[in-house]
Amino acid sequence: MIYADFELLVDKIQNRCKRVLVKKADQYAGEEDRLENFVRAGDLQGMTPADACFSMFSKHIVSIAMMLEEDPETMNRSKKVWDEKITDALNYLMLLEACLIDMGVE
């Protein structure tokens, strides 16, 4: 991939990540705390919000790994499916960083 195409791809991915994060905030966040779902999940499981976030993130990594392990003949999933999986993984990493900052890690 040439540099110009890669830069366009990065911009497209960043925009997609932001759109999904904003949309999902309505479903997963409280009105005051964007990370409330991780705080609550951590409380339920006796772990930190960052641990809860990582636990949820790992589901996406396992899913991507399973897709990559498929036979090349059947691995050819739609671009939409790959985009969704990659976007979710990237967003969880950003949410993990937010959890760490919220916990005082700097």
Order of alpha helices (4+ residues) and beta strands (2+ residues): alpha-alpha-alpha-alpha
